[in-house]
Amino acid sequence: MTTYNLKVTVTEIRGKGHCEYGIKKGDTFLLDDDTKGVPCMYANSAIFPFISGMRYGAAFPWEPDPNVGYACCPDPYNTVVFKIERV
């Protein structure tokens, strides 16, 4: 089975535009077998289904590019939007 490395990029922070964990627009995280993910357990929990699926070849029917997916953290006041792409 093919395993893909992923790149996660913060595309925007909605609401007040400030993440309590210090994540900023433009931050990038490279995910391979040795990384733990983004530095926020709440964001990691929310985007984990996308990361685990895309790592093994999944595509989402609502995304126009099968190598890209978008997900966001659960903070309703400062929602961080993540772009997840295969590299």
ABEGO torsion letter per residue (X at the ends): XBBBBBBBBBABBBEAGBBAAGBBBGBBBBBBAABAEBABAAAAAAAAAAAAAAAAGBBBAABABAABBBBBBABAABBBBBBBBBX
